[in-house]
Every structure is written in structure tokens, then in C-alpha cells.
Amino acid sequence: MEVKKVGNDNFKEEVLNAKTKVLIDFNADWCGPCRMLKPTIDKIASERDDVKIVSVNIDDEEDLAREYGVMSIPCLVLIENGKELRRNVGLIPEEDVIKFIEG
């Protein structure tokens, strides 16, 4: 799967109503650590089909960032059945992203 950009208009459908776990990558274009994490997120998305990975640009989607209490980025939030399982703030290596997804 590829990373899908989501916003207020499709968040419920793509994230809250998803039939699988969803990893939300809250980020911004100006954020250096976010840009460093992006290739890792893209790689994991292309290799796994057990988790949907979506991207939320906090500058474009301030309401979603506020709703999820995103204070620092990059912020990864794992959702299952519409509920938050866990979150991670800051840049982490690929193996830690995988552990984060798998729990």
C-alpha cells in the first residue's frame, strides 16, 4: 500500500472506519525530522498490508492535529477500530516504527 494523505474530509472513512490498524503520521513540510521519517514510512507502507498508513499535514489540517492533541511532530498515532492504541513523538528508526506498529 502507499501512504494516503488524509484530512477532515476523508478522515472518518479512511481512519476511523478502517477494517485494519491505521498508522497516522502527523507531519509538516517544514519539519526536518518529518522529512527524515518520510522514506521510512513510505518503505513500511510499501512492504506491509496489515496496516494502513496515512499522512496528516498539521498545517493543512489544524483541526485534526488539535483533536488528537498533537503538540510536537513527527507524531505517529496507531488507531484500531477507531480507538488510539498508542503514540510516538519524534524521529525513530525503521525497526522502532515496526515495533510500534506490531505492539
C-alpha positions as CSV (number, residue, x, y, z in Angstrom):
1,M,0.0,0.0,0.0
2,E,1.1,3.6,-0.4
3,V,0.8,6.3,2.2
4,K,-2.5,8.2,1.7
5,K,-2.9,11.8,2.6
6,V,-6.0,12.4,4.7
7,G,-7.8,15.4,6.1
8,N,-11.1,16.4,7.7
9,D,-13.0,15.4,4.5
10,N,-11.9,11.8,4.4
11,F,-10.5,11.1,7.9
12,K,-13.6,9.2,9.2
13,E,-13.8,6.9,6.2
14,E,-10.0,6.3,5.9
15,V,-9.1,6.1,9.6
16,L,-12.0,5.7,12.0
17,N,-13.9,3.2,9.8
18,A,-10.9,1.3,8.6
19,K,-11.1,-2.5,8.8
20,T,-7.4,-2.7,9.8
21,K,-4.9,-0.9,12.0
22,V,-4.1,2.6,10.8
23,L,-0.8,4.4,11.4
24,I,-1.3,8.2,11.3
25,D,1.8,10.2,10.5
26,F,1.2,13.8,11.7
27,N,3.8,15.9,10.0
28,A,4.6,19.2,8.2
29,D,6.5,20.2,5.1
30,W,8.9,22.5,7.1
31,C,9.7,19.8,9.7
32,G,13.2,18.3,9.2
33,P,12.6,15.2,11.3
34,C,9.3,14.6,9.5
35,R,11.2,14.7,6.2
36,M,13.7,12.3,7.6
37,L,11.0,9.9,8.7
38,K,9.0,10.0,5.4
39,P,11.2,7.5,3.5
40,T,10.9,5.0,6.4
41,I,7.1,5.5,6.4
42,D,6.9,5.1,2.6
43,K,9.0,1.9,2.8
44,I,7.0,0.3,5.5
45,A,3.8,1.2,3.7
46,S,5.0,-0.5,0.5
47,E,6.1,-3.6,2.4
48,R,3.1,-4.3,4.6
49,D,-0.6,-4.9,4.0
50,D,-1.6,-5.5,7.6
51,V,-1.6,-1.8,8.4
52,K,-2.9,1.3,6.5
53,I,-0.6,4.2,6.7
54,V,-1.9,7.8,6.3
55,S,-0.3,11.2,6.4
56,V,-1.8,14.3,8.0
57,N,-0.2,17.6,7.3
58,I,-0.8,19.6,10.5
59,D,-0.6,23.0,8.7
60,D,-3.4,21.9,6.3
61,E,-5.4,20.0,9.0
62,E,-5.1,22.1,12.2
63,D,-8.5,20.8,13.5
64,L,-7.3,17.1,13.3
65,A,-4.0,18.0,14.9
66,R,-5.8,19.8,17.7
67,E,-8.4,16.9,18.1
68,Y,-5.6,14.4,18.5
69,G,-3.5,16.7,20.8
70,V,-0.5,16.8,18.5
71,M,1.9,19.2,20.2
72,S,5.2,18.1,18.5
73,I,6.0,16.4,15.2
74,P,6.6,13.9,13.8
75,C,3.8,12.2,15.8
76,L,2.8,8.7,15.0
77,V,-0.6,7.6,16.2
78,L,-1.8,4.0,15.9
79,I,-5.6,3.5,15.6
80,E,-7.6,0.3,15.6
81,N,-11.4,0.2,15.5
82,G,-11.5,4.0,15.8
83,K,-9.5,4.0,19.0
84,E,-6.0,5.2,19.7
85,L,-3.7,2.3,20.8
86,R,-0.5,4.2,21.2
87,R,1.5,7.2,20.0
88,N,5.1,8.1,19.5
89,V,6.5,11.6,19.2
90,G,9.8,12.3,17.5
91,L,12.1,10.7,14.9
92,I,12.6,6.9,15.3
93,P,14.4,4.3,13.2
94,E,12.6,1.9,11.0
95,E,12.9,-1.1,13.4
96,D,11.2,1.0,16.1
97,V,8.4,2.1,13.8
98,I,7.8,-1.6,13.0
99,K,7.8,-2.5,16.8
100,F,5.4,0.4,17.3
101,I,3.0,-1.0,14.8
102,E,3.3,-4.5,16.0
103,G,3.0,-3.6,19.7
